[in-house]
Each structure stands twice: as C-alpha cells, then as structure tokens.
Amino acid sequence: MDAARARNITTAATANADDRLARIAAAIAEPARARMLCSLLDGHARTSTELSVVAGIGASTASAHLARLQEDSLLRQLAQGRHRYYSLAGGEVAAALEALLVVAGVQRAPFVPNTPDRLREARTCYDHMAGALAVMLNDHFLAAGWLAEEDGAYVLSAEGETRFGELGLDMAALRAQRRRFACPCLDWSERRPHLGGALGAALLRLALQKGWVEQDLDSRALGVAPQGRRRMLAALGMPAQAPGAAPA
C-alpha cells in the first residue's frame, strides 16, 4: 500500500469517527434524552413510562427518544414478562456520562424504591428468590467468579461448580431440566438482576430447607431472621455483615 492511499484510508476513518462522535453527542445533548440517561446511572433499569416521567415528556415522545438512544447503542432493552425495561448499554456509556456530569458540576438523585419493606427485603419470584437479599447474593456470585454472564444467561465457572456442589446442589440434575440453567432475572423492586433459572430455584429450596429463610403463609414475602441470615452468608462465603445486609 502506497503512502497516499494509506493517508486517504486514515483520513476516512478519522472522518467516520468524528461523525460518529457528533451523532452520539447530539443524542446526549437533547435535554429529555440526557435526563433519561442520567437517571439510569444508578444501575437500576426503568420502564418507558418511568423514563417519560423523569424526562417530563409524553409516552409517545419518550418512545421516539428511547428508540434513538437504542439506535445509537446508548441503551439496551430488557424484557421481563409483559414489561420492558431500559438500562445503559454498558460501562463505557456510564463512564462517559459520569465524566460529562463532572464537567457540568451536577449531582444525580439516588434511586428510591417504593416497595413495602417486607417484600423488598426478600420474596419469591415464581420459584426463586427476589428482593434486596437476592440481588446481593447475585452480586456476590458474579464478583466471586462463581457465575459469569454470557449471551443473556449465566455460565458456571469451575469455582462455582465446586462451591454450589459443596452446598449439596446437583449441577448435573439442574442442567438436565427442561428450562434455563441459570440466568439474570430483573428484580421488580431493586431494578437490578437476581438469580433465576433452575439454579435460582434450587438455591431457594435449599434456603428454605436450611431455615435460612421462611415462607410467609399469606404473601410472597420471605422471612429472614438474623440467625438464618448469618448462617446463609457463612455458607456462601460472605461476610456476616455483607454490603446491603441489615444489621443482625
């Protein structure tokens, strides 16, 4: 390749990058879209209705803005039953927004759930555990390297295979079930994932059998006594006062 052709290719690539940057900047610069994006920096997914309220616009206008943000790879959509939630497309998007907020000198408001406390701490989500406790466990499994996200599902590492096996869970039997083995399930109250699938269901059964949690007789709430919490955290290799845990 001669020098002139190389320069032309470099110039074209630079122009494409500049055009792409300008388009992304334009997407963020629209005030309603900027408010939507910044509201998602706390890591909690939100519905289009919630984002329209955040942006102070109507539902149809919000849909158009969300479509633009998805088209520019700033947002991703997550389906959960009949509902559709939106979250930032990745850490790079969050980092860029955080940097812009530093320049702007603006602090963002924290996410405040309005779910009743009994249901927010721990409850069932069909046949697996949900709530703040379940999200905390899911975070631990990922941080400890027991699970890793891959193509919208969770895969088990060798460490995870060993640790879950030590708890008495039969991994081969769980994989043989006619359902997903393990997957992130977006939590209704926390708007962050908890563990679903066959593995999540098996973990809830184990927690009930061990007395770590107790099923409420007339609701989806799960009772979590201080002693049960301590024993569960110890069995899962977590500190007795794990981040996000209520004082024992």
Rosetta blueprint (number, residue, H / E / L):
1 M L
2 D L
3 A H
4 A H
5 R H
6 A H
7 R H
8 N H
9 I H
10 T H
11 T H
12 A H
13 A H
14 T H
15 A H
16 N H
17 A H
18 D H
19 D H
20 R H
21 L H
22 A H
23 R H
24 I H
25 A H
26 A H
27 A H
28 I H
29 A H
30 E L
31 P H
32 A H
33 R H
34 A H
35 R H
36 M H
37 L H
38 C H
39 S H
40 L L
41 L L
42 D L
43 G L
44 H L
45 A L
46 R E
47 T E
48 S H
49 T H
50 E H
51 L H
52 S H
53 V H
54 V H
55 A H
56 G L
57 I L
58 G L
59 A H
60 S H
61 T H
62 A H
63 S H
64 A H
65 H H
66 L H
67 A H
68 R H
69 L H
70 Q H
71 E H
72 D L
73 S L
74 L L
75 L E
76 R E
77 Q E
78 L E
79 A E
80 Q E
81 G L
82 R L
83 H E
84 R E
85 Y E
86 Y E
87 S E
88 L E
89 A L
90 G L
91 G H
92 E H
93 V H
94 A H
95 A H
96 A H
97 L H
98 E H
99 A H
100 L H
101 L H
102 V H
103 V H
104 A H
105 G L
106 V L
107 Q L
108 R L
109 A L
110 P L
111 F L
112 V L
113 P L
114 N L
115 T L
116 P L
117 D H
118 R H
119 L H
120 R H
121 E H
122 A L
123 R E
124 T E
125 C E
126 Y L
127 D L
128 H E
129 M E
130 A E
131 G L
132 A H
133 L H
134 A H
135 V H
136 M H
137 L H
138 N H
139 D H
140 H H
141 F H
142 L H
143 A H
144 A L
145 G L
146 W L
147 L E
148 A E
149 E E
150 E E
151 D L
152 G L
153 A E
154 Y E
155 V E
156 L E
157 S L
158 A H
159 E H
160 G H
161 E H
162 T H
163 R H
164 F H
165 G H
166 E H
167 L L
168 G L
169 L L
170 D L
171 M H
172 A H
173 A H
174 L H
175 R H
176 A L
177 Q L
178 R L
179 R L
180 R L
181 F L
182 A L
183 C E
184 P E
185 C E
186 L E
187 D L
188 W L
189 S L
190 E L
191 R L
192 R L
193 P E
194 H E
195 L E
196 G E
197 G H
198 A H
199 L H
200 G H
201 A H
202 A H
203 L H
204 L H
205 R H
206 L H
207 A H
208 L H
209 Q H
210 K H
211 G L
212 W L
213 V L
214 E E
215 Q E
216 D L
217 L L
218 D L
219 S L
220 R L
221 A E
222 L E
223 G E
224 V L
225 A L
226 P H
227 Q H
228 G H
229 R H
230 R H
231 R H
232 M H
233 L H
234 A H
235 A H
236 L L
237 G L
238 M L
239 P L
240 A L
241 Q L
242 A L
243 P L
244 G L
245 A L
246 A L
247 P L
248 A L
